Amino acid sequence: MAKRLCFFIALFCGLVSCMPYAEEKQPPRFPKGTWVDLSHAFDETTIYWPTADGFRLDTVFEGTTDSGFYYSAYNYCAAEHGGTHLDAPVHFAEGKQAMHEIPLEHLIGDAVVVDVSENALKNPDFQVTVADFEAWEKQHGRLPEGAIVLLRTGYSRYWPDRIRYMGTDERGPAAVAKLHFPGLHPAAARWLTTERRIHAIGLDTPSIDYGQSTLFESHQILFQQNIPAFENLANLDKLPPTGLWVAALPMKIKHGSGGPLRIVALVADVK
């Protein structure tokens, strides 16, 4: 009896050890797809607000050291708001989230692209309206809850030509009145915060408010609800309206109102 029991125990253990590993729970993985870089590189041509200091890269050392190996190091200097960057809510809303306080789940997640380029390219003072979002939803369904919304105006094709991209290449306070580029209408910003629930918004122009704005109302409305904005995006023309995932990770500046942003999108393969 004891020998028979030992035999069955050994048989059971052998069968368990031979079970395929495929039955073990596998960790989630990224879907197969194409990665798209939505950031412009930073260099001496990078576009900044007319009143902001531009990007500067100074060489500390570049070349062969006395010990015989190659080495390079640089210092850089730039304003928070320029190039592909993130606007933190505190930029226009007192007491709201600074750069280091924005939750990662508001910077990483499912995204959609609302393409308004046909009208925006005809009018540098174009503003995205509620009707534009309703037209998108009629075709693609309701904006997903917690989505990252990307507005494609088509203006990234003009980068880094300041005149075509933002209306002027002049510098200083007087140049601000000469800015012309598309943005988000305040009524649409309010609609996004009251009728829908999004995590972040971005576009391929210098500001979420259009160039002729003087009150920056869309900034104020969005930021009061802790919805950050991504500005000066690139390559939105390479993205579909849906079926994409975005990671937007800015420099983590403590108490910062904005900062350089590296943002990428993963476009899932169509099954």
N, C-alpha and C positions, 0 to 999 in steps of 0.2 A: 504493500500500500504506500509506504513512504517513498519507494523508488518510483512508483507511478506518479505521485504528486510532484516529485522533483522534476520528472520528465515534462509534465504539463507546464510547470512554472518556467522551465528553460525554453520550451517551445513558445510560450507567450512573450517572453522577453525578446526572443529572437525576431518574432514577427513585428513587435513594436519598433525595434531598432532598424528594421528594414523598410519602415513606412517612408514614403517620399517626402523630402523636405518641402515640396511645394505646398503641402498641407499646413505648414507653419505660417502664421500671420506675417505678411510682408509689410514693411513700412511704406507709406505713401511716397510716390515719386512724381517728379514733374512730368506732365504729358509730353509726348513727342511733338516737336514743332520748331519754329524758326524764331531766333532771338533778334530783336530789332533795337538798335541804340537810338534813343530819343533825345540825346544830349548833343549840343554843339561843343566842340573842343574850345578850351580857353587859351587865348593867345592875344597878341597885340591888336588884332582886328575885332575882338569880342565887343559886342554892343552893350553899352550901359546907359542908364538914364542920363540925360544931358547934364544934370547937376552932380553926378556921382563920379568918383575916381575910377578909371579903368583898370584893367588887369596888367600887372607888370611882373615879369620874371627876370630876376637878377642872378647872374652866375656867381656862385661861391667858389666852385672849382670844377674844371672840366679838362680832363687830359690824363697824362701818365704821371703818377706820383714819383717821388724820389726813390721809392721802393720798387718801382718797375711795374706796378699794376694800374689798370685804368680805373678812374673814379670820377663821378659827377655828382654835384649837389647844387641846389638852387634855393633862393628865397623868392616867395611870391607875395604880392600885395594886391588887394582888390576890395571894392565895396561889397556889402552883402548882396545887394540887388543888381544883378547884371549877368549876362550870359544865361545859360540854362540854370535856373535857380528856383528855390522854393520861397514863397511868402508864408511866414508863420502867422497865425491869427493875431498875435499881439502887435503885428505891424500896423493894424488899423483898428484894434479893439482892445482897450485897456483891460488888463487882468486876464486876458485869454491866453491860450497856449503859446509859449515860446518854442524855439527850435527843439530844445532838449525834452520838451513835454509832449510833443505830438505822438500819439500811440502808433506803434508800428502797423497795427491792423488798418489804420487810415492811410498808410503809405504803400501797402502791399495788398493786392487783391484783384478781383475781376474788374475789367474796364470795358468801356464802350467808346466809340468814336462817333461824334456828331459832325458830319461834313457840311459846312456852310460855305465852302470855298467858291462855289459858282457865283454867289451874290457878293461875298466879301472881296473877291478880286476885282469886282466892278466898282466898289465903293470903299475907299480907305476909312471912312467913318461908319462903316457897317457895325451894327450891334446885333448879337444873337438874341432872338426873342423867344417868348413862350411858344409861339406858333412853330418855330423851328424844332423845338423839342417835341411838340405834339405831332408834327409831321414825321419825325424819326420814330416815335412810338407807334404810329399808325402802321409803319412798315416793319418794325422790329420787335414790337411789344413794349410793355412798360419798362422804364428804367429800373434795373435791378436794385433792390435795397442794398445800401453799402457799396455801391459801385464807385469807381474812379471814372469821372467823365472827362473826356478829352475832346476839345473843340478844334476842328481843323479848318483854319481860314485860308490856308495855302500860302501864307506869307513867309514861311521858312525858306521858300525858293529864292527869296531876295537876300538872304543872309550871306555876307555881312555888309551889304550895301545899305548904309544908314538912311540915305534919302528915300530909297524905294521901300525899305523895311519899316521905317518909323516916321517918314515925312521930312526929316531934316538931319543934317550932320553937324549942325551948330551946337555949341556947348554953352553951359551957363543957364541961369534962371529964365532969361528971356526966350530961350529956345523951347521951353516946355509948351508955350502957347502955339508952337508950330508943329506939334506932334500930330500925326494922322496915321492911325492903324485901327483895325477892328477890335472889338471887345464884347463883353457880355452885358446886355442891358440890365439895369437894376431890377426891373420887373421880373425878368427871367431868373435873376439871382434869388429874388424873394420866393418865386415859385419853387425853385429847387430846394429851398429851406423849409417851406411850409407844406408843399404838396408831394414832395419826394424826399427820400432820405439817402443822401450820397455821402461818401467819405472824403472825397477830394475832387478838385477840378483843375484842368490845365489847358493850355492853348499855345499856339505857335506865333504869338506876338509878344511885345515887351510888357504888357500889362493885362490883367483880367478886365479892367475898365478900358474903354476905347480911348484913343489918343487925346481927344478933345475934352475929356472929363476933367472937371475942376474939383469935384467933391469926392470922387472915388467911391461912389455909393455901392457898387457891386462888391468891392473889397469890404466895406463896412458891414454889409448885410451877411455875406458869407462868413466873415471872420467872427462876428458875434456868435455864430453857431459852431465855432471851432472847426470850420472847413478850410483847410489850407489850399493854396493855389500854386500851380507849377507854371512858370512863364518862360518864354523863348524856347519852346520845344522844337525838336527836329524830327523829320521822317514820319510824320503822321500820315502821309500819303501812302506809306507802306503797310498800313494797318487796315483790317476789315472793320466794319461797324460793330461786330460782336465776336465772341470766341477768342478773346485775348485776356492776358493776365499781366499786370504791371507791378514792378518794384521800383519805387521812387525813394532813394535813400540819400538825403542831403548831409552835408557836413553837420555834425552834432555840436553846434555852438551854444554853450550854456547862456541862457537869457537872450539869445539872438533873435532878431526879427526876420531873418532870412539867411540864405546862404547858398553856395554852389550845390548843384544837384546832379547826380548821375542817375538817370532814369532809363529803364529798359522795359521792353514788352516782349512777352512770349506769345506768339501766334500759334495756336494749336493746329496740328494737322487735321484736315477734314477726313473723317472716316467714311 
